[in-house]
């Protein structure tokens, strides 16, 4: 719960081959547009391709710890992703191939830790 807001009721499940992403729809600073962020991932996919958008809105960020400890081996990130949170891919020990967005504005040092 964030400031009295139950985030769990507002997460969208987007299926992958062997699991799902949970997406959260967010508004821009001026409330003119919306986007989705990857809140977390649950599944056993070995290869993940993050889509550019969902329901016409861009997927623009991966929040902290979203993939932490997952067994993914390959990740393909679209160029719509501009931010990756702390420890987003920490302890993903099998991750050996990553195609990263060329639009990233921020990659914390610990995003791919361990």
C-alpha positions as CSV (number, residue, x, y, z in Angstrom):
1,X,0.0,0.0,0.0
2,X,1.4,3.4,-1.0
3,X,-0.2,6.4,0.8
4,X,-3.5,4.7,1.3
5,X,-3.5,3.4,-2.3
6,X,-3.8,-0.4,-2.7
7,X,-1.5,-1.0,-5.6
8,X,-2.4,-4.7,-5.9
9,X,-5.8,-3.9,-7.2
10,X,-4.4,-1.9,-10.1
11,X,-1.8,-4.3,-11.5
12,X,-2.4,-5.8,-14.9
13,X,-1.2,-9.3,-15.7
14,X,0.5,-9.7,-19.1
15,X,1.2,-13.3,-20.0
16,X,4.5,-14.6,-21.2
17,X,5.2,-18.1,-22.4
18,X,5.8,-19.5,-18.9
19,X,4.6,-16.8,-16.6
20,X,3.5,-13.2,-16.5
21,X,4.7,-9.6,-16.0
22,X,2.6,-7.4,-13.6
23,X,2.3,-3.9,-15.1
24,X,1.2,-0.7,-13.3
25,X,-0.3,2.1,-15.3
26,X,1.1,5.5,-14.4
27,X,0.4,9.1,-15.4
28,X,3.0,11.5,-16.7
29,X,3.9,14.5,-14.4
30,X,1.4,16.7,-16.2
31,X,-1.3,13.9,-16.3
32,X,-1.3,14.3,-20.1
33,X,-0.3,10.8,-21.0
34,X,0.0,7.4,-19.4
35,X,2.5,4.6,-19.6
36,X,3.1,1.2,-18.0
37,X,6.0,0.1,-15.8
38,X,7.0,-3.5,-15.1
39,X,6.2,-4.0,-11.4
40,X,7.4,-7.5,-11.2
41,X,7.8,-10.8,-13.0
42,X,6.6,-14.3,-12.0
43,X,7.4,-17.3,-14.1
44,X,10.0,-19.7,-15.5
45,X,10.7,-18.3,-18.9
46,X,14.4,-18.7,-19.9
47,X,14.1,-16.0,-22.6
48,X,12.0,-12.8,-22.1
49,X,11.1,-10.2,-24.7
50,X,9.6,-7.2,-23.0
51,X,7.0,-5.7,-25.3
52,X,7.1,-2.0,-26.3
53,X,3.6,-1.3,-25.3
54,X,0.4,-2.6,-23.8
55,X,-3.1,-1.4,-24.8
56,X,-1.5,1.4,-26.8
57,X,0.6,2.8,-23.9
58,X,4.4,2.5,-23.8
59,X,6.2,0.3,-21.3
60,X,8.8,2.8,-20.0
61,X,10.4,1.4,-16.8
62,X,11.4,-1.6,-14.8
63,X,10.9,-1.0,-11.1
64,X,13.3,-2.0,-8.3
65,X,13.7,-5.7,-7.7
66,X,11.2,-6.6,-10.5
67,X,13.2,-9.6,-11.8
68,X,15.4,-10.2,-8.7
69,X,16.4,-13.8,-8.5
70,X,14.6,-15.0,-11.6
71,X,16.0,-17.8,-13.7
72,X,15.9,-15.9,-17.0
73,X,18.9,-16.5,-19.3
74,X,18.2,-14.0,-22.1
75,X,16.4,-10.6,-21.9
76,X,15.4,-8.4,-24.8
77,X,14.4,-4.9,-23.8
78,X,12.6,-2.5,-26.1
79,X,13.9,1.1,-26.7
80,X,10.8,2.4,-24.9
81,X,12.4,1.5,-21.5
82,X,14.1,4.6,-20.1
83,X,14.6,3.7,-16.4
84,X,15.7,0.6,-14.5
85,X,15.3,0.4,-10.8
86,X,17.7,-0.7,-8.1
87,X,18.4,-4.4,-8.0
88,X,16.0,-4.9,-10.9
89,X,18.0,-7.9,-12.1
90,X,20.0,-8.7,-9.0
91,X,20.8,-12.3,-8.4
92,X,19.7,-13.3,-11.9
93,X,22.7,-15.6,-12.0
94,X,21.7,-17.3,-15.3
95,X,21.3,-14.1,-17.2
96,X,24.0,-14.2,-19.8
97,X,22.6,-12.3,-22.7
98,X,20.9,-8.9,-22.5
99,X,19.8,-6.5,-25.2
100,X,19.4,-3.2,-23.4
101,X,17.3,-0.2,-24.5
102,X,19.3,2.5,-26.2
103,X,17.1,5.1,-24.5
104,X,18.0,4.3,-20.9
105,X,18.5,7.4,-18.9
106,X,19.4,5.7,-15.6
107,X,21.0,2.3,-14.7
108,X,21.8,2.1,-11.0
109,X,25.1,0.4,-10.2
110,X,23.3,-2.5,-8.5
111,X,20.7,-3.2,-11.2
112,X,22.5,-6.3,-12.3
113,X,24.3,-7.1,-9.1
114,X,25.5,-10.7,-8.6
